[in-house]
Amino acid sequence: MSDRRQFHLYAGAAMVGALLPDTQLADLLDAHGTTAQAAIAHAEGWLAGLLATHEHTPPAQMVTETVRLRHYLDQLAQRQLTGSDARRLRVTAGRATVLHADAAFKLGQPEVAGALAAAGFAAGEWAGDGPLRGSAREIGAVAEFYGGRPDVALRLAQDGLRYVSAGPVRARLVCQEARALAALGDVRGAARALDLAYDLADMIPVEHWGSPGPGFDTFHPVEVAYNATTALCLLGRSRAAEEHAQLAIPRLDAMNAPGFRSVIRLDLALALARQGRLELDRVCALATEAISISWGRTVASASNRADQLLAMTRAHGDVREVRELAAYVRGWQREGRRQPAGPDEAAAGAGAAGSRAAVKQAAGVTAARTTAPAGSER
């Protein structure tokens, strides 16, 4: 990656960092010891806290927090560091950038997310860190999948597999491979990938399950059933999709992962909606429950799924439940657009604007259009 491109990719972080009082950053650097090791350890703990809470933190707030962490690490990078300290710092910065990419995706900015994921991958390349490179490719694949480019998503997921052996990140990458293959209509390829994902999940010890969502050292097996539901829905296999969804929903409901809980219900509703009037009652009930779970936190990809569902059921507008669902979805989307922007959200918006400019300047493409404030899911 050229120095010019890397500069532009990090411009968003610098912009938001500039909004923070200099004394606040100085206090952070001074309060946790004067040694580089102590400061890096503080940054690693900060990142661990963000990873533990990201699935129930509004993405705009997560953007703010990851940008603050990245700016803190930029300040640390100005110090004289040993080789091992420089590597620790670069890995932590790369992981924070990947988490920033995930939040940008959830805000409905797939191109921004892709650019940030590429920056995270570059950090992993410099440090020779396999899980970071694999995770960066996984987030990039997610962004491309939802950006309507499953062929690019497939290439990224398969490239990520080059850097990781059996373990959490490999399982997550294979799930993205399965979804991309399904979107491309490859039934056998998707089935093989899903079988492999279940096998890989079986090998992950319980202490490394973690929670659904991005992670570098953890993967929860429920994510396989979650992604299988999406893949089978794309392939038009409604009955199989329902079997996987029914396996995943109770487990997800036991976790604090509202986006995952909403999206899997909408995926199942989409699969059932293909049967026409036969399943309209269940379709409307599932979708209504999904919106209720995410009320007050309009999720970009969940909102897109809801739009798809309304389009599929529009022909049945004579049914009261269908009309009520349409009104409920539009009310949810309007509520999301009306949410006021507090200080954190304003700073996050500035960071997103900087990242969008980075995408334009570095890649010569038009940045993705921002959607309503989003929640958490993939």
Secondary structure as the mmCIF struct_conf table of DSSP 4:
data_model
#
loop_
_struct_conf.conf_type_id
_struct_conf.id
_struct_conf.beg_label_comp_id
_struct_conf.beg_label_asym_id
_struct_conf.beg_label_seq_id
_struct_conf.end_label_comp_id
_struct_conf.end_label_asym_id
_struct_conf.end_label_seq_id
HELX_RH_AL_P HELX_RH_AL_P1 ASP A 3 LEU A 9
TURN_TY1_P TURN_TY1_P1 TYR A 10 TYR A 10
HELX_RH_AL_P HELX_RH_AL_P2 ALA A 11 LEU A 19
BEND BEND1 LEU A 20 LEU A 20
HELX_RH_AL_P HELX_RH_AL_P3 ASP A 22 ALA A 31
TURN_TY1_P TURN_TY1_P2 HIS A 32 HIS A 32
BEND BEND2 THR A 34 THR A 35
HELX_RH_AL_P HELX_RH_AL_P4 ALA A 36 THR A 53
HELX_RH_3T_P HELX_RH_3T_P1 HIS A 54 HIS A 56
BEND BEND3 THR A 57 THR A 57
HELX_RH_AL_P HELX_RH_AL_P5 PRO A 59 LEU A 76
TURN_TY1_P TURN_TY1_P3 ALA A 77 GLN A 78
BEND BEND4 ARG A 79 ARG A 79
HELX_RH_AL_P HELX_RH_AL_P6 GLY A 83 LYS A 106
TURN_TY1_P TURN_TY1_P4 LEU A 107 GLY A 108
HELX_RH_AL_P HELX_RH_AL_P7 PRO A 110 ALA A 127
TURN_TY1_P TURN_TY1_P5 GLY A 128 GLY A 128
HELX_RH_AL_P HELX_RH_AL_P8 GLY A 130 TYR A 146
TURN_TY1_P TURN_TY1_P6 GLY A 147 GLY A 148
HELX_RH_AL_P HELX_RH_AL_P9 PRO A 150 GLY A 160
HELX_RH_3T_P HELX_RH_3T_P2 LEU A 161 TYR A 163
BEND BEND5 ALA A 166 GLY A 167
HELX_RH_AL_P HELX_RH_AL_P10 PRO A 168 ALA A 183
TURN_TY1_P TURN_TY1_P7 LEU A 184 GLY A 185
HELX_RH_AL_P HELX_RH_AL_P11 VAL A 187 ASP A 202
TURN_TY1_P TURN_TY1_P8 MET A 203 MET A 203
BEND BEND6 ILE A 204 ILE A 204
HELX_RH_3T_P HELX_RH_3T_P3 VAL A 206 HIS A 208
BEND BEND7 PRO A 212 GLY A 213
BEND BEND8 PHE A 216 ASP A 217
TURN_TY1_P TURN_TY1_P9 PRO A 221 PRO A 221
HELX_RH_AL_P HELX_RH_AL_P12 VAL A 222 LEU A 234
TURN_TY1_P TURN_TY1_P10 LEU A 235 GLY A 236
HELX_RH_AL_P HELX_RH_AL_P13 SER A 238 ASP A 253
TURN_TY1_P TURN_TY1_P11 ALA A 254 ALA A 254
BEND BEND9 MET A 255 ASN A 256
HELX_RH_AL_P HELX_RH_AL_P14 PRO A 258 ALA A 273
TURN_TY1_P TURN_TY1_P12 ARG A 274 GLN A 275
HELX_RH_3T_P HELX_RH_3T_P4 GLY A 276 GLU A 279
HELX_RH_AL_P HELX_RH_AL_P15 LEU A 280 ILE A 293
TURN_TY1_P TURN_TY1_P13 SER A 294 GLY A 296
BEND BEND10 ARG A 297 ARG A 297
HELX_RH_AL_P HELX_RH_AL_P16 ALA A 300 THR A 313
HELX_RH_3T_P HELX_RH_3T_P5 ARG A 314 HIS A 316
TURN_TY1_P TURN_TY1_P14 GLY A 317 ASP A 318
BEND BEND11 VAL A 319 VAL A 319
HELX_RH_AL_P HELX_RH_AL_P17 ARG A 320 ARG A 338
HELX_RH_AL_P HELX_RH_AL_P18 PRO A 343 ALA A 363
BEND BEND12 VAL A 365 VAL A 365
HELX_LH_PP_P HELX_LH_PP_P1 THR A 366 THR A 370
BEND BEND13 ALA A 372 ALA A 372
BEND BEND14 SER A 376 SER A 376
#
